[in-house]
Amino acid sequence: MTSVVLVLAALLCSLVAGFLFAFAVVVMPGIARLNNREFIRSFQRIDGVIQGNQPLFMLVWLGSVIALIAAVIVSGEELGESERWLLILATVVYLAGVQFPTFAINVPLNNRLQSLNADVMDEAGLATARQAFEGRWNRWNNIRTLLACLVSAVLIALALRY
């Protein structure tokens, strides 16, 4: 059972890491080239799909948390002490460094941007909104990406070793 849960946790955490990575290296750099109104509209549309509870996204995102916690619970005596502590550390890093910033920083920034009506805002308002959003969102997404990739690598190494 431990090996199945470890592989599932590694898979789901890797998918989350890949999602965050795609935002960091493709999505955000791509829409960064748009003017302020287009940037805000584009991000609103992309985020709207996510916040619309897209089923596969939700399964992967929430499933990664559940699978990771389950891996800690079921690993019990099957993993060696150092591997178990590594798994616990990976779980803490994932929860504190990926999930917590998502809900404490990135989602509130997303919601603030979602509340705007870019069609009626003047250029100064659009520029201010973008400036308040883009740099902070990207900084925290880069942190989440790095930590998600680190956790995924640890989990994959544990799963392959086990």
C-alpha positions in Angstrom: 0.0 0.0 0.0 2.8 2.4 0.8 4.4 2.2 -2.6 1.0 2.9 -4.3 0.3 5.9 -2.2 3.9 7.2 -2.6 3.7 6.9 -6.4 0.3 8.6 -6.4 1.6 11.4 -4.2 4.7 11.8 -6.4 2.5 11.9 -9.5 0.0 14.4 -8.2 2.6 16.7 -6.6 4.6 16.6 -9.9 1.5 17.6 -11.8 1.0 20.5 -9.5 4.7 21.4 -9.8 4.4 21.3 -13.6 1.3 23.5 -13.5 3.1 26.1 -11.5 6.2 25.8 -13.6 4.1 26.3 -16.8 2.7 29.5 -15.3 6.2 30.7 -14.3 7.9 30.1 -17.6 5.1 30.3 -20.2 1.8 31.8 -19.1 2.9 34.8 -17.1 5.8 35.7 -19.5 3.4 35.4 -22.4 0.7 37.6 -21.0 3.3 40.0 -19.6 3.8 41.3 -23.1 0.1 42.4 -23.3 -1.0 45.9 -22.5 -2.6 46.4 -19.0 -6.2 45.9 -20.1 -5.4 42.7 -22.1 -3.2 41.4 -19.3 -5.9 41.8 -16.7 -8.6 40.3 -19.0 -6.3 37.4 -20.0 -5.5 36.5 -16.4 -9.1 36.8 -15.4 -10.1 34.3 -18.1 -7.3 31.8 -17.2 -8.1 32.1 -13.4 -11.8 31.9 -14.1 -11.3 28.4 -15.4 -9.4 27.4 -12.3 -11.8 29.1 -9.9 -14.7 27.6 -11.8 -13.6 24.4 -10.1 -12.4 22.7 -13.2 -12.8 19.0 -12.1 -9.5 17.6 -13.3 -7.6 20.5 -11.9 -9.4 20.2 -8.5 -8.7 16.5 -8.5 -5.0 17.0 -9.0 -4.6 20.0 -6.7 -6.6 18.6 -3.8 -5.6 15.1 -4.5 -1.9 16.0 -4.1 -2.5 17.2 -0.5 -4.6 14.1 0.4 -2.1 11.7 -1.2 0.8 13.3 0.5 -0.8 13.2 3.9 -1.9 9.6 3.2 1.6 8.7 2.3 2.8 9.9 5.7 0.1 8.0 7.5 0.4 4.7 5.7 4.2 4.6 5.5 4.4 3.8 9.2 7.1 1.2 9.8 7.5 0.4 6.1 9.9 3.3 5.5 13.2 3.6 7.3 13.5 6.4 9.9 15.4 8.8 7.6 13.0 8.2 4.7 10.0 8.7 6.9 11.4 12.0 8.2 12.2 13.0 4.6 8.6 12.3 3.7 7.3 14.3 6.7 9.6 17.2 5.8 8.4 17.1 2.1 4.8 17.2 3.4 5.5 20.2 5.7 7.3 22.0 2.9 4.5 21.3 0.4 1.8 22.4 2.8 3.6 25.5 4.1 5.5 26.5 0.9 3.0 25.6 -1.9 -0.5 25.3 -0.5 -0.4 28.0 2.2 1.0 30.7 -0.1 -1.5 29.7 -2.7 -4.5 30.4 -0.4 -2.9 33.2 1.6 -1.3 35.2 -1.2 -2.0 34.1 -4.7 -5.7 33.4 -4.5 -6.5 36.7 -2.8 -4.5 38.5 -5.5 -6.4 36.5 -8.1 -9.7 37.5 -6.4 -8.8 41.1 -6.3 -8.0 41.0 -10.1 -11.2 39.1 -10.7 -13.2 41.8 -9.1 -12.1 44.4 -11.6 -14.1 45.4 -14.7 -11.2 46.1 -17.1 -13.6 47.4 -19.8 -14.5 50.5 -17.8 -11.2 51.3 -16.1 -9.0 54.0 -17.3 -5.3 53.4 -18.2 -4.0 54.7 -14.8 -6.3 52.4 -12.9 -5.4 49.4 -15.0 -1.7 50.2 -14.6 -2.1 50.5 -10.8 -4.0 47.2 -10.6 -1.5 45.4 -12.7 1.4 46.8 -10.7 -0.2 45.7 -7.4 -0.7 42.2 -8.8 2.0 41.1 -11.2 5.2 41.3 -9.3 4.0 39.9 -6.0 2.0 37.1 -7.8 5.0 36.1 -9.9 7.4 36.2 -6.9 5.2 33.8 -4.9 4.5 31.6 -7.8 8.2 31.2 -8.3 8.6 30.2 -4.7 5.7 27.7 -4.9 7.2 26.3 -8.1 10.6 25.8 -6.6 9.2 24.1 -3.5 6.7 22.0 -5.4 9.5 20.7 -7.7 11.7 20.0 -4.7 8.9 18.0 -3.0 8.1 16.1 -6.2 11.8 15.2 -6.6 11.9 13.9 -3.0 8.7 11.9 -3.4 9.8 10.4 -6.7 13.2 9.4 -5.2 11.4 7.9 -2.2 8.9 6.1 -4.4 11.6 4.7 -6.7 13.7 3.6 -3.8 10.8 1.9 -2.1 
